[in-house]
Amino acid sequence: MTQVENLFKPIRIGKVELKNRIVMLPVTTGYNESDNTIGDRFINFYTERAKGGAGLIIVPFTPVDIASPAQAGLFHDRFIPGARRLTDAVHAHGAKIAVQLLIQYHWATHEGVPAEVVGPSPVFNQIMRCTPKALTIEEIHRLVDEYGKAAWRAREAGFDAIELAIMGGYLLNRFLSPYSNKRQDEYGGSLENRMRLPLEIIETIKQTTGEDYPITCRLNVEEFMEGGYTIRDSKKIAPILEESGIKAINVYVGWHECPVPTSQMSVPRGAFVYCAEEIKKVVNIPVIATNRINDPILAENILSQGKADLIGMARALLADPEFPNKAKEGRIDEIIPCIACSHCISEILLAYKDWRRPVSTLCVVNPRTGREAKYTIKSTPTPKKVFVVGGGPGGMEAAIIAASRGHQVTLHEKGGKLGGQLLIASLPPYKDEINSLVRSLIVRLEKAGVEIKLNTEVNLKTIEQGRPDAVVLATGATPITPDIPGARGDNVVTAAEVLNKQKEVGKAAIVIGGGMVGCETAEFLTQQGKKVTIVEMLKRIGSDILATNRPFLLTRLKNADTRMETNATVEEITDNGVRIRRNGGSDFLDGDTAVLAVGFRADKKLAEELRGKVPALYSVGDCVEPRRIKEAIEEGFCVGMEI
């Protein structure tokens, strides 16, 4: 019997039967065409998730024109043919598909007319950095009508159900929330009035699609906004939605601008399952648990304990569309894990800020996301002997892909462990999820048949003796020691030495470099009770940290009384501290230990030795240029495909 038998039991939502309990949550991809229609890239993306075994796939569409190519539309009949291609493709693989009708912050009164930011009331929108126009009664009535028309188009296009989005601080959520709804008319004030708009939309959808067509709701059950509603309020809201005809509640928490992290790596797995459990107590329809569920065993436990009826996951299926199939077949250790890095969220936010900017892959650990047709892994007609030098993410990915295509691959790692910089990246507080990626890479190396040689230094002689047809260098990078007085003193250590606990740090530490590495190292030290100062030459601390993660890390640093000095250039490191220059003046910061976090330098030594001496030579990851996990894995993937 499978370890996850409950996860693969059928269930009904209204009249629609799902083959299992795995729901792909809606995620805006930006993969649609510039005119909001659906093309091959969009269809390939969702088809891959259907092939991977998801029971239900929910896809967001806008029911009104928002003058943005970043979101697919259903506000005109011209969208029906493309949507029908999508539903047919998903149905061909045994999955059901629902359309989520979602208005974020914009709407346009007519197609081709510039969109404007709107809301229930002129309450400042922190995401859009503006005060929205309050919708008039006439505009609200038109909005209700547009939802009904979009729902009719969804049914015509072959979707199995409709999901109404009341979440994320988006428009309907703002009408429901007392934080943002300050109206004095029939759409504001009491809970009854604040629910009027969504209930009118539900009734209109039923009238246009028929009573038998399932409608579900993605409900924000805990806003985490001061003055907003809470789980206690939602336990009153959910039964009203059920009575109105809603057939399932898809649990959501937080606004995008709320001060509480809801999907970051610092959030424990399954942290908000309690919300689904509480909603399940007050309704008799299926409840979907969501947020930070990237492990099938956790999902199984949630179901077996009766805390929810279905499991929602979006980013886990970006990372590995085969997640359901692998779980069902008992290949859990082969699943490529979502590491909750939030790159996908940041990528979409950037797309909304600049609609002309093309969206590349949404996923750090899966280069095929959004490029399924382009990156099709095919067997090689000419198997080669391949040496990969370096066991970091780039080297491991290159080895996995090359071996899976039929090459004979040997991976050489000079250390005693695989993982490279991932081993260090997993050490700061709240970064241990990265270890799941290391474990997955190792398992996939072994399953692909890669020969692994640890504690093996590779040089020109090794290569000449081994006579490989191709060599992939993934030798990484080394920490930079800046050319300033005192930088090589006994009280100076690198961030890596601190995180690895190779060097002792005094009671007062000065971290030189306020980028992501410096900030994470500073937090590591504060949790050890150290007094920490960060010195950054730029005007902004953490400028290289993703916008979706930066506020939470900086808040934790501030709460730990971390001193942060910006626009400061280090002139000298002494036994007693660091001398800095700022705004033309000099200052001295007292401290016992200086921690260097000023970047890395690519290790190109072996590449220079081998150039012109092997049939094919490739370099991936930090040995090309120090960057992030995403670039290392993608380069490794591409080289593995090219050999």
N, C-alpha and C positions, 0 to 999 in steps of 0.2 A: 504493500500500500504506500502511495506517495506520502511524503512528509507534509504536503499541502493539499489534502483532499478537500477541505472546505472551500479553498480558493477556487477550485475547479468544479464546484457544484452549480448547476443551472439555477437561474432565478428570473422572475418576471418583474418587469416594470410596466404596470398597466397590462396591456395585451401583448407586449413585446417580451419574448423570452431570450435571455442572454445565455450563452454557452458556459460562461464562468463569471466570477465576481470581480474581474479586473476591468476598471474603467480608465481609459485614457482621458485625462482632464483636458479641458480646452486650453490651448496655448496659441497666442498670436505669433505667427511665424514671419510675416512679411514675404512669404513665398508666392503669394498670388501675383497676378499681372498688374501692371501699372494702372489699368482701368478697373481694378477691383474684381475682375473675373478670375476664374480658376484655370490654370494651365497645367502642363505636364509636371512641372516641379512640385507644385502643391499636391497633385494627385499621387505622385511617386512617394512623397513623404508619408502620407497617410496610408497608402497601400502597404508600405513596408511594415507599419505598425499593425495593420490587419493581418498580414502574413505571419507576423511575430506572435499572434495568438490572443490579442486583447479581445475581451468580450464585447465592450461598448467603446466607441470612439466618439468624443464630443468635439465638435469643430465650431469655433466662433465666427459669426458673420454679423455684419452691421445691418439693422433694418432700415437705417436712414443714411443718407449721403453724409459723409464726414470729410469729403474732399481730400482723402488720404489714400495712397496706394498700399499702405501698410496693412490693411485689413480687407478681407474678402467681403463682398456685398451681396445683399438680397433685397435691395431697394428698387429693383426694376426686373421686369420679366426677362431681360437679356441675360441675366445671371443663371437662369434655370438650366440651359444645356450643359454648361460647365459643371454645375453642381450635380447634375444627373450622372455625368461621367465619373465624378468622385464617388457617389453612393454605389454605383454599379461596381466600381473597382473594389471598394471595401466589402461589399456583400459577396463578391466572388471568393473571398477568403473566409467566409463564415462569421464575420463580425457584424454587429449592428452599429449604426451611425446616427447620431443626433446632432441637430444644429443648435448651437447656443446663440440666442439673439442678444447682442451686447452693444449698448451705446456707452462709450467711455466718457468723454468730456465734451466732444464736439457734436454739432449737427449743422446741416445746411438746409435751408428752407426749400431749395430746388437744386437739382443736379446741375453742376457747373457754377453754382453760386458759392462764393467763399464761405467756409464753415466758420462758426463762432463757438466759443466756449460758453456752455449754458449750464444751468443748475436750477434747483428749486428756489434758491434765494441768492442774493449777492454776497455770499460768504466766500472769502478768499480761498482759491484753489492752490494749494501748496505745490502740487505737481506741475501745473501749468503756469504757475507764478503770475496769476492774474485773478481778478474778481469776475466771476461769470455773470452773464445776463440771466436774470430770472425769467423763466418761461411763463408766458401768459396762459390763461385758461384756454383760449382758442388754440394755442400751440400745443398744450398738453393733450387736448382732444385729438388734434392731428397726429400727435405722436402715437397715441393709442391705435389710431386707424392704421398707421404705418406698420406697427407691430403685427396687426392682423393680416395685412397684405403679405408681409414677409413670411409669416407662418404658412399661409396658403402656398406660397412659392416653394417653401421647404418641403411641404407634403408632395407637391407636384414633382419636385426633383428627386423624390424617393427616400428622403430622410425618415427614419423610424420614429423619431420623437423630437420634441422641442424642449430646450432648456432655457428658462428665463434667468438672466444674470442680475442678481441683486447682491453685488459683492465688490470688493476692492476699492471702495470709494468712488465707483463709477456712478453714472447718472441715477439709476433707480435706487442704488444704495443711498445716495445723497437725499433722495426724497423720503426714504424710510427713516433716516437718521435724524434725531433731534439736534445733533451737532451742526448739521448743514441745512436743515429745513426749518426756516424761521417764518414760514408763510402764515398768514392770518385768515386764509380762505379755506375752502373745503379740502384742500390738499396739504394742509399743514396743521400743526398743533397736536391734537390727540393721536394716539396710535391708530385709531380707526381712520382718521383723515390721512395720516402719513402712509397708510397701506392702500389708500384708495387707488392710486395710480397703478401699482402692480396688479391689484385685483381687477381693475378695469381691463388691463392688458390680457390677463388670463381669460376673462370672460369673452373678450373679442377673439382671441385665438381659438377658443372652443367653438365660437360661432362660425369662424371661417374654415376651420379644419375638421370639425365634427367632434362629438363628445367622446368618440372612441380613440382619438389620437392622443397619445400620452404627452403630458406636459410635466416637466420636472423643474426644480428651482435650485440654482446655486446660491445659497443663502449665507450671507456674512452673519455668523451667529455670535461673534465676539469682535467688536470693532477695534478695541484698544485705542480709542480716541476719547479724550476727556470731553465729557458731555454727550458721548455717543451711547448706543445701546449695548447691553451686555448679554451674556448667555441666559440670564434670568428673564430678560425681555424676550429673547428669541424663543424661549419655551412657551411663550404666549403667541408669538408670531407663527411658529411652525404649524400648530393645529389649525389656525385660520387658513393657512395656505393649503393644508390637506383638505379642509372642508370646501375650499374653492375649486378643488379638482386636481391639485398637484399630486403626481404619482410617485415622486421620490424627492428627497432632500439631499442635495450635494453640499456638504458642509464646507464653509470657507471661514477664514479668520483674518482680521486686520484690514487696514487701508494700506495702499502703497506708501503713504507718507506717515504711517503710524510709528510711534517711537519704540515699538516692540518688534524685534526680528521674528519673522514667521517662516522663513524658508532658507535662511542662511546656515552655514556650517556650524555656527554656534548654537543652533536650535537642535536639541536632542531628537533622535529618530522617534517618530510617533508622538511628539510632544503635545499635539492638539487632539488626540484621539478622544480625550475626555469630553470634548465638545460634541462629537458624534454620539457618544454614549449618553449624554444628557438629552440631546434631541430625540434619540431613539426611545426614551422613557415617555415621551408625550405624543408620539405619532404612531400610526399603524401602517405606515408605508416604508419602503426601503430607505435606509440612510447610508450615505457614502462617506467614509472616513478619508481624510486627506492630510497633506502636509508632512513632508520628511518621512515618507514611507517608501524606502528603496530596497527593502529586504523581504523576500517571500515568506520567510519564517515569521517575521514580525507581522506581516499581513495575515498569515494563517492564525496566529495567536489572537489578533483582534477579532477575527470572525468566530473562532472557537469559543472565545469568552463572551460572545454576544454583545460586543461593544458597537458593532456596525454590521451592515448587511453586505456592503460592497467596499472595495478598496479603490480609491482614486489615486492615480499617479500620472504626472505629466513628464517631469524631468527624468524620472527613471526610465521612461520609454524613449526619451531623446537619447539617453546614454546607451541604451540597448533595446532596440525594438523586439529582439528575440527573448526578452525577459520572461514573458508568459510561457513560451515553449520550453525554454531552458528549465524553468521552475517545475513545469509539469513532468518533464523527462528526468528530473532528478539531477540536472546539471547546474545546480545552484551556484557552485563555486566558479563556474565559467561566466556568470553574468558580469557584464561591464557595469560597474556601479556609478550612479550619480553621486558626485562628491559634494553637492550643494555649494558649488563655488559661485553661483549666481551670474556666471557669464551670460547665460541665455537671457536672463531678465535685463541685464545691462544692454545687450545687443538690441533688444526690442525697444527699450527706452530711447536709445540713440536713433533708431529708425523713425520713431515718432517725432523726434526733434528735427531730423533732417530726412524728409521723405524721399529725397533723391538719392540717399545713401543706400546702396544695395546691401541686403542682409546676407552674410556668408553663413558658415555653419553656426548653429546655435549652441553647439555642445563642445566642451573642452576635450572630453574623453572619447568622442565618436566623430571623426572627421567626415563620415558619410552622411551625417544628419543634414538634410536639405540638399544633398548631392548624391542621392541614391543611384541615379542613372549614370552619372559621370564616374562615380567610384564603385564600379562593379568588380568584385574580386574574381578573377578567372585563373584557371590553372595555366602554368607556363608550358609552352611546347618544347622548351630547351632548359631542362633543370641544370642549375649551376651550383658550384661549391661556394658558399658565401660565409665570410667571416664578419661578424659584428663585434666591434670593439667598444665596450661600455654598456653597463647594465642599468642605465637610467631609463626614463620613459620613452625617449626617442629611440634608443637602441633596442629596447624590448619590443616596441611596436613594429619597428622595421623587421626584426627577427620573426615575429608572429606572422606578419603578412607574407613575407618572403617564403617562410616554411609552409604556410597554408596553401601557397600557390604551387608547391612541389619542389622548391629548392632545398638543397642540403645545407642547413644553417648551423653554425657554431657561434655561440655567444661567449665572448671573453670579458670577464670583469676582474679588475685588479684587486678589488676588495673582497671581503668575505660575505657580502650580502648584495642582493639585487635591489635596485630602487633609485640609486644615484641621489640627485637633489631632492627627490620625493621623501627620502628618509629624514632629511633635515626639515623639509617643509611641513612634515606632519608633527613636529615637536612643539611649536608654539601652542598656547591655549586654544582650544576649540578647533584644532586642525587635524585631529586624529582620524577624521573620515578619509583622509588621503591614504591611510594605511590600507583601506579596503581596495583602493585602486592598485596598490603594489601587489597585494595578494592575488587580485584578479589577473594582472599581467603575468605573474609567475605561473599560475595555473594554466593560462592560455599558451604560454611558452612551452610548457611540458606537454600539453595536449596536442600542440602543433608539431611536436617531435624535434624541437630545437635542442641541440646538445649544449649544455651549460657548463662552462669552466670558470669557477671562482678562483680568487687568489692567483690570477694569471695575468702577468704583465705582457703586453704585446709590443713588439718592436719590429724593425725591418727584418731582422733575422728570423723571427717567428713567422712572418708573412712569407718570406722566401722558402722556408722549410715546408709550410703548409700548402703553398701554391693555390690559393683560392682564386676563383674566377672573378669575384667581386668582394670589395671590402667596404663596409659601412662603419664610419667613425662616429662615435657618440661619446667622445672623451670628456665632454662637459666643460666647466669653467672653474677658475680659481678666484678666491676673494681678492679684491684690490686693496693694496696697502698704499694710502696716499703719500705723496712726496711732501710731507710737512715735518718740521722738527718734532722729535719725540714719538713718531708713529711706530717705531720699532722698540719702544721701551718695554720694560718688564710688566708694567701695569696696563699694557694694551693687548686686547684680545679681539678676535673676530666674532661676528654674530654666530657663525657656525660653531665655533668653539664653545660659546656660551650655551647654545641650544643642545649641543652634544654633551655638555657638562665636562668638557675636556680641560677647562680652565676655571679657576676660582674667580669670583667677582666680589669686590668689596661691598660695604654697606651702601655706598653712594656710587651709582654708575652713571656715566655720561655716554649716551648712544649717539655716535656721530653718523648722521644719515637718517632722515625722517621719511624715507619711503616705506613701502610695505614691509620689507625685511626689518628695517629699524623699528617700526611701530610694533610689529609682532614680537620682536626680541625684547622690546621695552615692556610689553605686557607680561611676557614670560618672567622677567626679572621682578616686576611689581608683585606677582603672585608668590615670589619667594621672599617677599618682605623688604625688597631693596628700595631705596630712594632713587628715582630715575629722572634724568633730564635728557630730552631729545634735542639735538642740535641739527637744524636743517638750513641749507644755504638758500633754498627757494622760499617764496613767500607763503607756501601752503604745505602743511604737514600731510603726508599720505597722498600726494598727488597722483601716484600710480595705482592706488587702490580703487577697485571698481566702485562706482557710485552707489551701488546697492549694498555694499559692505562697509564703506568708509564711515558713515555716521555712527554705526554701532561700535566699531573699534575705537574711534576717537572718544566716544562717550565713556566707554569702559576705562580708557586711559585717564580721562579727566576725573572720573570717579575714584581712581586710584591715586589721585594727586600727582600725576605725572607732569613735570614741568616741560613746556614745549617752547623752544626758541627758534624763530624763523628769521629769514634774511640774515643769517649768521654764518660767517666764514671762519673756519678753524684756522688759527695762525700757529698754534703750538700746543703740544700735549706735554704736561709736566707730571711729576710724581703726585702732585696735589690737585690736579684738575686740568682744565682746558681753557686756553685764552682764545677769545673770539673777537672778530671785528664785525661791527654792525652799524649801519648808517654813519660811516665815517669815524666812529669811535671804537675804543677797545674796552673789553669787559673780561672778567675772569670768572669761570664757573668751577666751584669746588667739587671734587669727586675723587674717589679712590681708584676707580677703574674706568678706562676709556674702551668703549666697544665699537669696533669699526663695522659699519653697515653701509658702505659707500659704493657697492656694486661688485660686479665680477668681470673677469677678463677671460675671453675664449681661449681654450687650450688647443692651439693649432700645431703644436710641435710634431706630432705623429703625421698629421696631414702633409706637412712640408717634407718630411722624410720619405713619404710614400708616393708623392706626386710623380707620375711618369713611370713608376716601377711596378704597378699592378694593372691588370687588364681594365678594371673599372673601379673607380674610387668615389665614394659618396660621403658627405658629412651631414649630420643632422643634429638638431638641438642646440645646446649652449656652446658647443665647440664651433658653431657657425657664428652665433651672436647670442649672448645671454638674454633670455626672454622668459616666457611663461610655459606652463605645462602644455597649453593648447598648441603652441608652435612646435614644440618638441614632438608631440604625438602626431600631429598632422604631417610634419616632415618625415618622420619615421614611416608613417603609413604610405606616403607618396613614393618614397624610395623603395619600400617593400613591393609596391605595385610596379615600379619601373624596371627593376632588375630582371 
